């Protein structure tokens, strides 16, 4: 999305490079993490160390843009996560 919005594929590389240098702040906000096989691998142990992970799912299909590749699956995941906060 960054490359498309800025019209520059190198911007995506810059984003990844700078984000690796800075440590992400911890958060108590409940989150759900979904690991898609065609996306960059997620490191569950690091995510759970710094965040309040309520849900972790590993999917059999999809990649870095699940809204385009698997929209029904993404919608099901979002609705399921937020349903618990009603």
N, C-alpha and C positions, 0 to 999 in steps of 0.2 A: 504494500500500500504506500509506503514511504517513497519508493522509487517511482511509482505511478504518479503520485500527487506532486512530487517535485520535478518530475521529468528527468531524473538523474539517478541511474542505478548505483553510482558510487555513494550516494547519500545513505543508502541502506547499509553499506559496509561501514561507513562512518558511525552510524547509529549503534551497530553491534559492537564496534571497537570501543567506543566511549562508554557504553553501558557495562562492558566487562571490567573496566577500570574502577568504576565507582561501586561501592557496596550498597545494595538496596536496603532501605530502612525497614525495620520490623514493623508489623502491623497486627492489631487485634481484630481487624475487620474480617468477618468470615468470608472465605473464598472457596471456589471449586476450581480444580485444575483438571484439564482434559488433555491427554497425551495422544496425539495422532501419529501414526507410523511414518508418514511422509514429511513430518515436520522435524525441526531440530529436537534432539532428545531432551526430555525433561529430567531434572535431577530431584527426585522426590524428597530425599533426605535433606537437601538444602532448603527446599520450599517449606517443609514442615518445621524446620528449625527456626525460621524467621516469621512465619505466618500462621494464622489460624485456619488450617485447611479442613473444611468440613466434608469435602467430597473429592475423591481422586478416581478418575476413570481412564483406562487405556482402551482406545478404540481400535478396531480392526481395519478401518478404512479412513481416508481423509488425509489432509496435509496442513500446510501453514495457513490456508484460507478456508476454514470449514464452512463459513457462511456462503461461499460460492460452490464448494465441492460437495458438501453434505448439509444443505440448509435444513432439511427435516430433522436430522440428527442434532444439529446445533440448537434448533428451537426446542426440541424435546429436552435437551440438557438444561437449557436456560430456564424453561418453565418448571422443570423438576426441582432445580436448586432453589428458585425463589418461592415456590409453593410452601416450603417449610416456614417462611416468615410471615405468612398471612395471619 
